[in-house]
């Protein structure tokens, strides 16, 4: 008895390095990426 069983300390989140540009040069996004085929756009109500 009388032995400490818990230590209370301030929480400090782990420092994670920023990985901006990790896939630089490995991914290609085509110019028509966000264009829908006309029949699918009509079915989804995107165009009339």
C-alpha positions in Angstrom: 0.0 0.0 0.0 1.0 3.6 -0.5 2.7 2.9 -3.9 1.8 5.2 -6.8 -0.1 3.3 -9.6 -0.9 6.2 -12.0 1.1 9.1 -13.3 -0.9 12.0 -14.6 0.8 14.1 -17.2 -0.2 16.5 -20.0 -1.2 15.0 -23.3 1.1 16.0 -26.2 0.2 14.6 -29.6 2.9 12.9 -31.6 4.7 15.1 -34.1 3.9 13.8 -37.6 6.0 15.2 -40.4 4.0 16.9 -43.3 4.1 14.7 -46.4 3.1 17.3 -49.0 4.1 16.2 -52.4 4.4 12.5 -51.4 2.9 11.3 -54.7 4.5 14.1 -56.8 5.0 12.8 -60.4 3.2 9.5 -59.7 -0.4 10.6 -60.3 -1.9 11.9 -63.5 -5.2 13.7 -63.6 -6.6 14.0 -67.1 -8.1 17.2 -68.4 -11.5 15.6 -68.7 -11.5 14.1 -65.2 -14.6 16.0 -64.0 -16.6 15.7 -67.3 -19.5 13.3 -67.4 -20.7 11.4 -70.5 -23.9 13.0 -71.7 -26.2 10.0 -71.0 -24.9 9.6 -67.4 -25.1 13.3 -66.7 -28.8 13.3 -67.9 -29.6 10.2 -65.8 -28.1 11.9 -62.7 -29.9 15.2 -63.4 -26.6 17.1 -63.9 -27.8 18.4 -67.2 -31.2 18.7 -68.8 
